[in-house]
């Protein structure tokens, strides 16, 4: 029960960082220390303070664990929800695949260009070889014709007296 002599008390400070001794002194000022109400109030306040300290300890531990396990995010982009993240991953994979396809196409075109150059070079070499063979055959034929002409001219020169 509240005594009338204690009515001039000021309001107690909020129970933010209040020690057990301070709580006990406040209860003793407000109630008769030997009363059952004072004991009950003291027990309740002490349990609440202990629960508050445990909750703060757990909160700090959870915060520390969360801070340790948070992966760094790109600060320029807000976090995406699951569907947007999946869509973004699919888009990135498609872009990567398109880039690889472009590179493969470019390599295939380059290989085709080199192959065509080799074919042209082989055809040119074959034409040059065929020309050499024709020129040699032509030279042999010309030499044979020249030899025949000389033989014929020599035979005519012998026949003419």
DSSP file (Angstrom, degrees, kcal/mol; ACC not computed):
  #  RESIDUE AA STRUCTURE BP1 BP2  ACC     N-H-->O    O-->H-N    N-H-->O    O-->H-N    TCO  KAPPA ALPHA  PHI   PSI    X-CA   Y-CA   Z-CA
    1    1 A X              0   0    0      0, 0.0    31,-0.5     0, 0.0     2,-0.4   0.000 360.0 360.0 360.0 149.0    0.0    0.0    0.0
    2    2 A X        -     0   0    0     29,-0.1     2,-0.3     2,-0.0    29,-0.1  -0.676 360.0-140.3 -86.7 131.8    1.1    3.5   -0.7
    3    3 A X    >   -     0   0    0     27,-0.6     3,-1.2    -2,-0.4     4,-0.1  -0.660  13.2-129.9 -89.1 147.4    1.9    5.7    2.3
    4    4 A X  G >  S+     0   0    0     -2,-0.3     3,-1.3     1,-0.3     4,-0.2   0.766 105.5  64.7 -68.7 -24.7    0.8    9.3    2.2
    5    5 A X  G 3  S+     0   0    0      1,-0.3     3,-0.5     2,-0.1    -1,-0.3   0.713  98.5  55.6 -71.2 -17.9    4.3   10.4    3.2
    6    6 A X  G X  S+     0   0    0     -3,-1.2     3,-1.3     1,-0.2    -1,-0.3   0.368  77.7  96.0 -94.1   5.5    5.7    9.1    0.0
    7    7 A X  T <  S+     0   0    0     -3,-1.3    -1,-0.2     1,-0.3    -2,-0.1   0.652  72.0  67.7 -72.8 -14.8    3.4   11.1   -2.3
    8    8 A X  T 3  S+     0   0    0     -3,-0.5    -1,-0.3    -4,-0.2    -2,-0.1   0.325  75.0 122.3 -86.7   9.4    5.9   13.8   -2.8
    9    9 A X    <   -     0   0    0     -3,-1.3     2,-0.2     1,-0.1     3,-0.1  -0.385  60.9-125.9 -71.2 148.5    8.2   11.5   -4.7
   10   10 A X        -     0   0    0      1,-0.1     2,-0.1    -2,-0.1    -1,-0.1  -0.498  39.8 -82.0 -87.1 164.6    9.2   12.4   -8.3
   11   11 A X        -     0   0    0     -2,-0.2    -1,-0.1     1,-0.1     3,-0.1  -0.429  51.0-113.9 -67.3 137.8    8.6   10.1  -11.2
   12   12 A X        -     0   0    0     -2,-0.1    -1,-0.1     1,-0.1     3,-0.1  -0.336  35.0 -98.3 -70.5 154.3   11.4    7.4  -11.5
   13   13 A X        -     0   0    0      1,-0.1    -1,-0.1    -2,-0.0     5,-0.0  -0.303  51.9 -84.7 -66.2 157.3   13.7    7.5  -14.5
   14   14 A X        -     0   0    0      1,-0.1     2,-2.3    -3,-0.1     3,-0.4  -0.322  43.1-110.4 -62.8 149.1   12.8    5.1  -17.3
   15   15 A X  S    S+     0   0    0      1,-0.2    -1,-0.1    -3,-0.1    -2,-0.0  -0.379  78.0 121.3 -82.6  63.5   14.2    1.7  -16.8
   16   16 A X  S    S-     0   0    0     -2,-2.3    -1,-0.2     1,-0.1     2,-0.1   0.939  91.6  -3.0 -88.1 -63.3   16.8    1.9  -19.5
   17   17 A X  S    S+     0   0    0     -3,-0.4     2,-0.4     2,-0.0    -1,-0.1  -0.497  91.0 146.8-127.7  62.1   20.1    1.3  -17.7
   18   18 A X        -     0   0    0     -2,-0.1     2,-0.0    -5,-0.0    -3,-0.0  -0.839  40.3-132.9-104.5 134.5   18.9    1.0  -14.1
   19   19 A X     >  -     0   0    0     -2,-0.4     4,-1.8     1,-0.1     5,-0.1  -0.294  23.7-109.7 -80.3 168.5   20.7   -1.3  -11.7
   20   20 A X  H  > S+     0   0    0      1,-0.2     4,-2.7     2,-0.2     5,-0.2   0.861 118.4  56.6 -65.8 -35.8   19.0   -3.8   -9.3
   21   21 A X  H  > S+     0   0    0      1,-0.2     4,-2.5     2,-0.2    -1,-0.2   0.903 106.0  50.0 -64.1 -40.0   20.0   -1.7   -6.3
   22   22 A X  H  > S+     0   0    0      2,-0.2     4,-2.4     1,-0.2    -1,-0.2   0.911 110.9  49.4 -64.6 -41.8   18.2    1.4   -7.8
   23   23 A X  H  X S+     0   0    0     -4,-1.8     4,-2.4     2,-0.2    -2,-0.2   0.926 111.4  49.0 -62.7 -44.7   15.1   -0.7   -8.5
   24   24 A X  H  X S+     0   0    0     -4,-2.7     4,-2.5     1,-0.2    -2,-0.2   0.914 111.2  49.6 -62.6 -42.9   15.1   -2.0   -4.9
   25   25 A X  H  X S+     0   0    0     -4,-2.5     4,-1.9     2,-0.2    -1,-0.2   0.909 110.6  50.3 -62.0 -42.5   15.5    1.5   -3.5
   26   26 A X  H  X S+     0   0    0     -4,-2.4     4,-1.8     2,-0.2    -2,-0.2   0.915 112.2  46.8 -63.3 -42.3   12.6    2.8   -5.6
   27   27 A X  H  X S+     0   0    0     -4,-2.4     4,-2.9     1,-0.2    -2,-0.2   0.909 111.0  52.0 -65.7 -41.2   10.3    0.0   -4.4
   28   28 A X  H  < S+     0   0    0     -4,-2.5     5,-0.3     1,-0.2    -1,-0.2   0.837 109.9  49.7 -65.2 -31.7   11.3    0.5   -0.8
   29   29 A X  H  < S+     0   0    0     -4,-1.9    -1,-0.2    -5,-0.2    -2,-0.2   0.862 117.2  40.1 -72.6 -35.0   10.5    4.2   -1.1
   30   30 A X  H  < S+     0   0    0     -4,-1.8   -27,-0.6    -5,-0.2     2,-0.3   0.840 123.8  26.8 -84.6 -33.7    7.1    3.5   -2.6
   31   31 A X  S  < S-     0   0    0     -4,-2.9     2,-0.4    -5,-0.2   -29,-0.1  -0.825  92.3 -89.8-126.8 162.6    6.1    0.6   -0.5
   32   32 A X    >   -     0   0    0    -31,-0.5     3,-2.2    -2,-0.3     6,-0.3  -0.629  40.1-134.8 -68.3 123.5    6.7   -0.8    2.9
   33   33 A X  T 3  S+     0   0    0     -2,-0.4    -1,-0.1     1,-0.3    -5,-0.1   0.738 101.9  52.7 -59.4 -23.8    9.8   -3.1    2.4
   34   34 A X  T 3  S+     0   0    0     -6,-0.1    -1,-0.3     4,-0.1     2,-0.1   0.476  87.8 107.5 -90.6  -0.4    8.3   -5.9    4.5
   35   35 A X  S <> S-     0   0    0     -3,-2.2     4,-1.7     1,-0.1     5,-0.1  -0.391  74.0-128.2 -79.5 156.1    4.9   -5.9    2.6
   36   36 A X  H  > S+     0   0    0      1,-0.2     4,-2.8     2,-0.2     5,-0.2   0.861 109.3  57.0 -68.3 -37.4    3.9   -8.7    0.2
   37   37 A X  H  > S+     0   0    0      1,-0.2     4,-2.8     2,-0.2     5,-0.2   0.888 106.1  50.1 -62.6 -39.7    3.1   -6.2   -2.6
   38   38 A X  H  > S+     0   0    0     -6,-0.3     4,-2.5     2,-0.2    -1,-0.2   0.914 112.0  47.5 -65.3 -42.0    6.7   -4.8   -2.4
   39   39 A X  H  X S+     0   0    0     -4,-1.7     4,-2.6     2,-0.2    -2,-0.2   0.928 113.9  47.0 -64.4 -44.6    8.1   -8.3   -2.7
   40   40 A X  H  X S+     0   0    0     -4,-2.8     4,-2.7     2,-0.2    -2,-0.2   0.932 114.2  47.0 -62.3 -45.9    5.8   -9.2   -5.6
   41   41 A X  H  X S+     0   0    0     -4,-2.8     4,-2.8     1,-0.2     5,-0.2   0.906 112.2  50.7 -63.0 -41.0    6.6   -5.9   -7.4
   42   42 A X  H  X S+     0   0    0     -4,-2.5     4,-2.5    -5,-0.2    -1,-0.2   0.925 111.6  47.4 -62.4 -45.2   10.3   -6.4   -6.8
   43   43 A X  H  X S+     0   0    0     -4,-2.6     4,-2.5     2,-0.2    -2,-0.2   0.927 113.4  48.1 -62.0 -45.0   10.3   -9.9   -8.2
   44   44 A X  H  X S+     0   0    0     -4,-2.7     4,-2.7     1,-0.2    -2,-0.2   0.942 113.8  46.0 -62.4 -48.0    8.3   -8.8  -11.2
   45   45 A X  H  X S+     0   0    0     -4,-2.8     4,-2.6     1,-0.2    -1,-0.2   0.898 113.0  49.6 -63.9 -39.7   10.6   -5.9  -12.0
   46   46 A X  H  X S+     0   0    0     -4,-2.5     4,-2.4    -5,-0.2    -1,-0.2   0.902 111.7  48.7 -67.0 -39.2   13.7   -8.0  -11.5
   47   47 A X  H  X S+     0   0    0     -4,-2.5     4,-2.9     2,-0.2    -2,-0.2   0.920 112.3  49.1 -63.1 -43.1   12.4  -10.7  -13.8
   48   48 A X  H  X S+     0   0    0     -4,-2.7     4,-2.6     2,-0.2    -2,-0.2   0.907 111.3  49.3 -62.8 -40.9   11.5   -8.1  -16.4
   49   49 A X  H  X S+     0   0    0     -4,-2.6     4,-2.4     2,-0.2    -1,-0.2   0.920 112.6  47.3 -64.9 -41.6   15.0   -6.6  -16.1
   50   50 A X  H  X S+     0   0    0     -4,-2.4     4,-2.5     2,-0.2    -2,-0.2   0.919 112.9  48.7 -64.1 -43.1   16.6  -10.0  -16.5
   51   51 A X  H  X S+     0   0    0     -4,-2.9     4,-2.7     1,-0.2    -1,-0.2   0.895 111.0  51.5 -62.9 -39.0   14.4  -10.8  -19.5
   52   52 A X  H  X S+     0   0    0     -4,-2.6     4,-2.6     2,-0.2    -2,-0.2   0.920 110.5  47.8 -64.3 -42.9   15.3   -7.4  -21.0
   53   53 A X  H  X S+     0   0    0     -4,-2.4     4,-2.4     2,-0.2    -2,-0.2   0.902 112.9  48.4 -64.8 -40.7   19.0   -8.1  -20.6
   54   54 A X  H  X S+     0   0    0     -4,-2.5     4,-2.8     2,-0.2     5,-0.2   0.924 111.8  49.5 -64.0 -43.5   18.7  -11.5  -22.1
   55   55 A X  H  X S+     0   0    0     -4,-2.7     4,-2.7     1,-0.2    -2,-0.2   0.907 111.7  48.7 -62.8 -41.4   16.7  -10.2  -25.0
   56   56 A X  H  X S+     0   0    0     -4,-2.6     4,-2.6     2,-0.2    -1,-0.2   0.909 111.4  50.0 -64.7 -40.4   19.3   -7.4  -25.6
   57   57 A X  H  X S+     0   0    0     -4,-2.4     4,-2.4     2,-0.2    -2,-0.2   0.934 113.5  45.2 -62.4 -45.9   22.1  -10.0  -25.4
   58   58 A X  H  X S+     0   0    0     -4,-2.8     4,-2.9     2,-0.2     5,-0.2   0.902 112.2  52.2 -64.3 -40.4   20.3  -12.2  -28.0
   59   59 A X  H  X S+     0   0    0     -4,-2.7     4,-2.6    -5,-0.2    -2,-0.2   0.924 110.9  47.0 -61.9 -43.9   19.5   -9.2  -30.2
   60   60 A X  H  X S+     0   0    0     -4,-2.6     4,-2.5     2,-0.2    -1,-0.2   0.903 113.2  49.0 -64.2 -40.4   23.2   -8.2  -30.2
   61   61 A X  H  X S+     0   0    0     -4,-2.4     4,-2.6     2,-0.2    -2,-0.2   0.915 112.6  47.4 -65.6 -42.2   24.3  -11.8  -30.9
   62   62 A X  H  X S+     0   0    0     -4,-2.9     4,-2.8     2,-0.2     5,-0.2   0.906 111.8  50.7 -65.3 -40.3   21.8  -12.1  -33.8
   63   63 A X  H  X S+     0   0    0     -4,-2.6     4,-2.6    -5,-0.2    -2,-0.2   0.919 111.4  48.0 -62.1 -42.9   22.9   -8.7  -35.2
   64   64 A X  H  X S+     0   0    0     -4,-2.5     4,-2.1     2,-0.2    -2,-0.2   0.918 113.2  47.8 -64.5 -42.5   26.5   -9.8  -35.0
   65   65 A X  H  X S+     0   0    0     -4,-2.6     4,-2.1     1,-0.2    -2,-0.2   0.904 112.7  48.7 -65.0 -40.3   25.7  -13.1  -36.7
   66   66 A X  H  X S+     0   0    0     -4,-2.8     4,-0.9     1,-0.2    -2,-0.2   0.904 110.7  50.9 -65.2 -40.6   23.7  -11.3  -39.4
   67   67 A X  H  < S+     0   0    0     -4,-2.6     3,-0.3     1,-0.2    -1,-0.2   0.884 110.7  49.1 -65.1 -37.7   26.5   -8.8  -40.0
   68   68 A X  H  < S+     0   0    0     -4,-2.1    -1,-0.2     1,-0.2    -2,-0.2   0.899 115.3  42.9 -67.8 -40.1   29.0  -11.6  -40.4
   69   69 A X  H  < S+     0   0    0     -4,-2.1     2,-0.3    -5,-0.2    -1,-0.2   0.468  85.0 110.9 -90.7  -1.8   26.9  -13.6  -42.9
   70   70 A X     <  -     0   0    0     -4,-0.9     2,-0.3    -3,-0.3     3,-0.0  -0.577  62.1-141.0 -73.8 130.4   25.7  -10.7  -45.0
   71   71 A X        -     0   0    0     -2,-0.3     2,-0.1     1,-0.1    -2,-0.1  -0.681  29.1 -98.2 -88.2 147.6   27.2  -10.8  -48.4
   72   72 A X        -     0   0    0     -2,-0.3     2,-0.3     1,-0.0    -1,-0.1  -0.399  40.6-153.8 -67.0 137.2   28.3   -7.5  -49.9
   73   73 A X        -     0   0    0     -2,-0.1     2,-0.7    -3,-0.0    -1,-0.0  -0.736  28.6 -98.7-106.7 157.0   25.8   -6.1  -52.4
   74   74 A X    >   -     0   0    0     -2,-0.3     3,-1.3     1,-0.2    -1,-0.0  -0.676  34.1-149.9 -70.9 117.2   26.3   -3.8  -55.2
   75   75 A X  T 3  S+     0   0    0     -2,-0.7    -1,-0.2     1,-0.3    -2,-0.0   0.671  90.6  62.0 -69.7 -15.7   25.3   -0.5  -53.6
   76   76 A X  T 3  S+     0   0    0      1,-0.1     2,-0.5     2,-0.1    -1,-0.3   0.715 101.0  57.7 -82.7 -19.3   24.1    0.9  -56.9
   77   77 A X  S <  S-     0   0    0     -3,-1.3     3,-0.1     3,-0.0    -1,-0.1  -0.928  82.3-129.9-114.5 132.6   21.4   -1.7  -57.3
   78   78 A X        -     0   0    0     -2,-0.5    -4,-0.1     1,-0.1     2,-0.1  -0.402  43.3 -86.6 -71.5 156.7   18.7   -2.3  -54.8
   79   79 A X        -     0   0    0      1,-0.1     2,-0.3    -2,-0.1    -1,-0.1  -0.380  47.4-137.5 -64.9 142.5   18.1   -6.0  -53.8
   80   80 A X        -     0   0    0      1,-0.1    -1,-0.1    -3,-0.1     2,-0.1  -0.672  12.6-113.2-101.1 153.9   15.8   -7.8  -56.1
   81   81 A X     >  -     0   0    0     -2,-0.3     4,-2.5     1,-0.1     5,-0.2  -0.307  42.4 -93.8 -76.7 172.9   13.1  -10.2  -55.3
   82   82 A X  H  > S+     0   0    0      1,-0.2     4,-2.5     2,-0.2     5,-0.2   0.878 122.6  47.1 -60.4 -44.7   13.4  -13.9  -56.2
   83   83 A X  H  > S+     0   0    0      1,-0.2     4,-2.6     2,-0.2    -1,-0.2   0.911 113.9  47.7 -66.4 -41.6   11.6  -13.7  -59.6
   84   84 A X  H  > S+     0   0    0      2,-0.2     4,-2.6     1,-0.2    -1,-0.2   0.894 111.5  51.1 -65.6 -38.2   13.5  -10.6  -60.7
   85   85 A X  H  X S+     0   0    0     -4,-2.5     4,-2.5     2,-0.2    -2,-0.2   0.920 111.2  47.8 -64.8 -43.1   16.8  -12.2  -59.7
   86   86 A X  H  X S+     0   0    0     -4,-2.5     4,-2.6     2,-0.2    -2,-0.2   0.928 112.7  48.8 -61.9 -44.6   16.0  -15.4  -61.6
   87   87 A X  H  X S+     0   0    0     -4,-2.6     4,-2.5     1,-0.2    -2,-0.2   0.902 111.5  49.6 -62.4 -40.4   15.0  -13.3  -64.7
   88   88 A X  H  X S+     0   0    0     -4,-2.6     4,-2.6     2,-0.2    -1,-0.2   0.909 110.8  49.4 -66.1 -40.9   18.2  -11.3  -64.4
   89   89 A X  H  X S+     0   0    0     -4,-2.5     4,-2.5     2,-0.2    -2,-0.2   0.913 111.6  49.1 -63.3 -41.9   20.3  -14.4  -64.2
   90   90 A X  H  X S+     0   0    0     -4,-2.6     4,-2.5     1,-0.2    -2,-0.2   0.924 111.8  49.2 -62.3 -43.4   18.5  -15.9  -67.2
   91   91 A X  H  X S+     0   0    0     -4,-2.5     4,-2.5     1,-0.2    -2,-0.2   0.910 111.2  49.2 -62.9 -42.3   19.1  -12.6  -69.1
   92   92 A X  H  X S+     0   0    0     -4,-2.6     4,-2.4     2,-0.2    -1,-0.2   0.903 111.5  49.3 -64.6 -40.6   22.8  -12.6  -68.1
   93   93 A X  H  X S+     0   0    0     -4,-2.5     4,-2.6     2,-0.2    -2,-0.2   0.905 111.6  49.1 -65.0 -40.3   23.2  -16.2  -69.2
   94   94 A X  H  X S+     0   0    0     -4,-2.5     4,-2.7     2,-0.2    -2,-0.2   0.913 111.3  49.4 -64.0 -41.6   21.5  -15.5  -72.6
   95   95 A X  H  X S+     0   0    0     -4,-2.5     4,-2.2     2,-0.2    -2,-0.2   0.910 112.1  48.3 -63.5 -41.6   23.7  -12.4  -73.1
   96   96 A X  H  X S+     0   0    0     -4,-2.4     4,-2.4     2,-0.2    -2,-0.2   0.902 111.9  49.5 -64.4 -41.1   26.8  -14.6  -72.3
   97   97 A X  H  X S+     0   0    0     -4,-2.6     4,-2.8     2,-0.2    -2,-0.2   0.907 110.1  50.8 -65.1 -41.9   25.6  -17.3  -74.7
   98   98 A X  H  X S+     0   0    0     -4,-2.7     4,-2.6     2,-0.2    -1,-0.2   0.903 110.1  50.3 -61.5 -40.7   25.0  -14.7  -77.4
   99   99 A X  H  X S+     0   0    0     -4,-2.2     4,-2.3     2,-0.2    -2,-0.2   0.925 111.5  47.3 -63.9 -43.8   28.5  -13.3  -76.9
  100  100 A X  H  X S+     0   0    0     -4,-2.4     4,-2.8     2,-0.2    -2,-0.2   0.902 111.5  51.4 -63.5 -40.2   30.0  -16.9  -77.1
  101  101 A X  H  X S+     0   0    0     -4,-2.8     4,-2.8     2,-0.2    -2,-0.2   0.909 109.3  50.4 -62.6 -41.3   27.9  -17.5  -80.3
  102  102 A X  H  X S+     0   0    0     -4,-2.6     4,-2.6     2,-0.2    -2,-0.2   0.923 111.4  48.0 -61.4 -43.8   29.2  -14.3  -81.8
  103  103 A X  H  X S+     0   0    0     -4,-2.3     4,-2.5     2,-0.2    -2,-0.2   0.928 113.0  47.8 -63.8 -44.7   32.8  -15.3  -81.0
  104  104 A X  H  X S+     0   0    0     -4,-2.8     4,-2.7     2,-0.2    -2,-0.2   0.907 112.2  49.8 -62.3 -41.7   32.3  -18.8  -82.5
  105  105 A X  H  X S+     0   0    0     -4,-2.8     4,-2.6     2,-0.2    -1,-0.2   0.910 110.7  49.8 -63.3 -41.9   30.7  -17.3  -85.6
  106  106 A X  H  X S+     0   0    0     -4,-2.6     4,-2.3     2,-0.2    -2,-0.2   0.917 112.2  47.6 -63.1 -43.1   33.6  -14.9  -86.0
  107  107 A X  H  X S+     0   0    0     -4,-2.5     4,-2.8     2,-0.2    -2,-0.2   0.909 111.6  50.6 -64.1 -41.6   36.1  -17.7  -85.6
  108  108 A X  H  X S+     0   0    0     -4,-2.7     4,-2.6     2,-0.2    -2,-0.2   0.912 110.6  49.3 -63.0 -42.2   34.1  -19.8  -88.1
  109  109 A X  H  X S+     0   0    0     -4,-2.6     4,-2.5     2,-0.2    -1,-0.2   0.914 112.0  48.4 -62.7 -42.2   34.1  -17.0  -90.6
  110  110 A X  H  X S+     0   0    0     -4,-2.3     4,-2.5     2,-0.2    -2,-0.2   0.920 112.1  48.5 -64.4 -43.4   37.8  -16.5  -90.2
  111  111 A X  H  X S+     0   0    0     -4,-2.8     4,-2.5     1,-0.2    -2,-0.2   0.903 112.2  49.6 -62.5 -40.5   38.5  -20.2  -90.6
  112  112 A X  H  X S+     0   0    0     -4,-2.6     4,-2.7     2,-0.2    -2,-0.2   0.903 110.0  50.9 -64.3 -41.4   36.3  -20.2  -93.8
  113  113 A X  H  X S+     0   0    0     -4,-2.5     4,-2.2     2,-0.2    -2,-0.2   0.925 111.7  47.0 -62.1 -44.5   38.2  -17.2  -95.2
  114  114 A X  H  X S+     0   0    0     -4,-2.5     4,-2.2     2,-0.2    -2,-0.2   0.911 112.1  50.7 -63.6 -42.1   41.5  -18.9  -94.6
  115  115 A X  H  X S+     0   0    0     -4,-2.5     4,-2.4     1,-0.2    -2,-0.2   0.916 110.1  49.5 -61.5 -44.1   40.2  -22.1  -96.2
  116  116 A X  H  X S+     0   0    0     -4,-2.7     4,-2.6     1,-0.2    -1,-0.2   0.894 109.8  51.6 -63.5 -39.4   39.0  -20.2  -99.2
  117  117 A X  H  X S+     0   0    0     -4,-2.2     4,-2.6     2,-0.2    -1,-0.2   0.903 109.6  49.9 -62.5 -40.6   42.4  -18.5  -99.5
  118  118 A X  H  X S+     0   0    0     -4,-2.2     4,-2.6     2,-0.2    -2,-0.2   0.911 110.7  49.5 -64.6 -41.4   44.1  -21.9  -99.4
  119  119 A X  H  X S+     0   0    0     -4,-2.4     4,-2.6     2,-0.2    -2,-0.2   0.932 112.4  47.8 -62.5 -45.2   41.8  -23.2 -102.2
  120  120 A X  H  X S+     0   0    0     -4,-2.6     4,-2.6     2,-0.2    -2,-0.2   0.908 112.0  49.8 -62.2 -41.7   42.5  -20.1 -104.3
  121  121 A X  H  X S+     0   0    0     -4,-2.6     4,-2.6     2,-0.2    -1,-0.2   0.913 111.4  48.4 -63.7 -42.5   46.2  -20.5 -103.8
  122  122 A X  H  X S+     0   0    0     -4,-2.6     4,-2.4     2,-0.2    -2,-0.2   0.909 112.3  49.0 -64.2 -41.3   46.1  -24.2 -104.7
  123  123 A X  H  X S+     0   0    0     -4,-2.6     4,-2.5     2,-0.2    -2,-0.2   0.905 111.8  49.1 -64.9 -41.1   44.0  -23.4 -107.8
  124  124 A X  H  X S+     0   0    0     -4,-2.6     4,-2.6     2,-0.2    -2,-0.2   0.915 111.5  48.9 -63.7 -43.4   46.5  -20.7 -108.8
  125  125 A X  H  X S+     0   0    0     -4,-2.6     4,-2.5     2,-0.2    -2,-0.2   0.902 111.4  50.2 -63.2 -40.1   49.5  -23.0 -108.3
  126  126 A X  H  X S+     0   0    0     -4,-2.4     4,-2.6     2,-0.2    -2,-0.2   0.909 111.0  49.2 -64.7 -41.3   47.7  -25.7 -110.4
  127  127 A X  H  X S+     0   0    0     -4,-2.5     4,-2.5     2,-0.2    -2,-0.2   0.918 111.4  49.0 -63.3 -42.9   47.1  -23.1 -113.2
  128  128 A X  H  X S+     0   0    0     -4,-2.6     4,-2.4     2,-0.2    -2,-0.2   0.915 112.4  48.0 -63.1 -42.1   50.7  -22.0 -113.1
  129  129 A X  H  X S+     0   0    0     -4,-2.5     4,-2.5     2,-0.2    -2,-0.2   0.914 112.0  49.4 -64.2 -42.7   51.9  -25.7 -113.3
  130  130 A X  H  X S+     0   0    0     -4,-2.6     4,-2.7     1,-0.2    -1,-0.2   0.888 110.5  51.3 -63.6 -37.8   49.5  -26.4 -116.2
  131  131 A X  H  X S+     0   0    0     -4,-2.5     4,-3.2     2,-0.2    -2,-0.2   0.909 109.0  50.4 -65.7 -41.0   50.8  -23.2 -117.9
  132  132 A X  H  X S+     0   0    0     -4,-2.4     4,-2.8     2,-0.2    -2,-0.2   0.929 111.6  48.1 -61.1 -44.0   54.4  -24.4 -117.5
  133  133 A X  H  X S+     0   0    0     -4,-2.5     4,-2.7     2,-0.2    -2,-0.2   0.928 114.0  46.8 -62.3 -44.3   53.5  -27.8 -118.9
  134  134 A X  H  X S+     0   0    0     -4,-2.7     4,-2.9     2,-0.2    -2,-0.2   0.919 112.5  49.5 -63.5 -43.0   51.7  -26.2 -121.8
  135  135 A X  H  X S+     0   0    0     -4,-3.2     4,-2.7     2,-0.2    -2,-0.2   0.911 112.6  47.5 -63.2 -41.6   54.6  -23.8 -122.4
  136  136 A X  H  X S+     0   0    0     -4,-2.8     4,-2.9     2,-0.2    -2,-0.2   0.927 113.5  47.8 -64.2 -43.6   57.1  -26.7 -122.3
  137  137 A X  H  X S+     0   0    0     -4,-2.7     4,-2.8     1,-0.2    -2,-0.2   0.908 113.0  49.1 -62.8 -40.3   54.9  -28.7 -124.7
  138  138 A X  H  X S+     0   0    0     -4,-2.9     4,-2.9     2,-0.2    -2,-0.2   0.907 111.5  48.8 -64.1 -42.4   54.6  -25.7 -126.9
  139  139 A X  H  X S+     0   0    0     -4,-2.7     4,-2.5     2,-0.2    -2,-0.2   0.910 112.6  48.1 -64.9 -41.6   58.4  -25.2 -126.9
  140  140 A X  H  X S+     0   0    0     -4,-2.9     4,-2.6     2,-0.2    -2,-0.2   0.934 113.8  47.0 -63.2 -45.4   58.9  -28.9 -127.7
  141  141 A X  H  X S+     0   0    0     -4,-2.8     4,-3.0     2,-0.2    -2,-0.2   0.903 112.6  49.6 -62.9 -41.9   56.4  -28.7 -130.5
  142  142 A X  H  X S+     0   0    0     -4,-2.9     4,-2.6     2,-0.2    -1,-0.2   0.904 111.3  49.3 -64.1 -40.2   58.0  -25.5 -131.8
  143  143 A X  H  X S+     0   0    0     -4,-2.5     4,-2.6     2,-0.2    -2,-0.2   0.907 112.1  48.5 -64.6 -40.9   61.4  -27.1 -131.7
  144  144 A X  H  X S+     0   0    0     -4,-2.6     4,-2.9     2,-0.2    -2,-0.2   0.929 113.1  47.4 -64.1 -44.8   60.0  -30.2 -133.6
  145  145 A X  H  X S+     0   0    0     -4,-3.0     4,-2.8     2,-0.2    -2,-0.2   0.903 112.9  49.1 -63.1 -39.8   58.4  -27.9 -136.2
  146  146 A X  H  X S+     0   0    0     -4,-2.6     4,-2.5     2,-0.2    -1,-0.2   0.904 111.7  48.8 -65.4 -40.9   61.6  -25.9 -136.5
  147  147 A X  H  X S+     0   0    0     -4,-2.6     4,-2.6     2,-0.2    -2,-0.2   0.916 112.7  48.1 -65.0 -42.2   63.6  -29.1 -136.9
  148  148 A X  H  X S+     0   0    0     -4,-2.9     4,-3.1     2,-0.2     5,-0.2   0.924 111.7  50.4 -62.3 -43.8   61.2  -30.4 -139.5
  149  149 A X  H  X S+     0   0    0     -4,-2.8     4,-3.0     1,-0.2    -2,-0.2   0.907 111.7  47.2 -63.2 -41.7   61.4  -27.1 -141.3
  150  150 A X  H  X S+     0   0    0     -4,-2.5     4,-2.9     2,-0.2    -1,-0.2   0.913 112.9  49.2 -65.5 -41.7   65.2  -27.2 -141.3
  151  151 A X  H  X S+     0   0    0     -4,-2.6     4,-2.7     2,-0.2    -2,-0.2   0.931 113.9  46.3 -62.3 -43.5   65.1  -30.8 -142.5
  152  152 A X  H  X S+     0   0    0     -4,-3.1     4,-2.7     2,-0.2    -2,-0.2   0.928 114.0  47.3 -65.1 -44.5   62.7  -29.8 -145.3
  153  153 A X  H  X S+     0   0    0     -4,-3.0     4,-2.3    -5,-0.2    -1,-0.2   0.900 113.2  49.1 -64.3 -38.5   64.7  -26.8 -146.2
  154  154 A X  H  X S+     0   0    0     -4,-2.9     4,-1.8     2,-0.2    -2,-0.2   0.901 111.5  49.5 -66.1 -40.1   67.9  -28.8 -146.2
  155  155 A X  H  X S+     0   0    0     -4,-2.7     4,-1.9     1,-0.2    -2,-0.2   0.904 112.1  48.1 -66.2 -40.1   66.3  -31.5 -148.3
  156  156 A X  H  X S+     0   0    0     -4,-2.7     4,-1.7     1,-0.2    -2,-0.2   0.883 109.5  53.3 -66.4 -37.4   65.1  -28.8 -150.8
  157  157 A X  H  < S+     0   0    0     -4,-2.3    -1,-0.2     1,-0.2    -2,-0.2   0.860 109.5  48.5 -67.4 -33.3   68.5  -27.3 -150.9
  158  158 A X  H  < S+     0   0    0     -4,-1.8    -1,-0.2     1,-0.2    -2,-0.2   0.891 110.4  51.9 -72.0 -38.7   70.0  -30.7 -151.8
  159  159 A X  H  < S+     0   0    0     -4,-1.9     2,-0.8    -5,-0.1    -2,-0.2   0.799  95.6  76.8 -71.9 -28.4   67.4  -31.2 -154.5
  160  160 A X     <        0   0    0     -4,-1.7    -1,-0.1     1,-0.2    -4,-0.0  -0.725 360.0 360.0 -85.4 113.1   68.0  -28.0 -156.2
  161  161 A X              0   0    0     -2,-0.8    -1,-0.2     0, 0.0    -2,-0.1   0.432 360.0 360.0-101.1 360.0   71.2  -28.0 -158.2
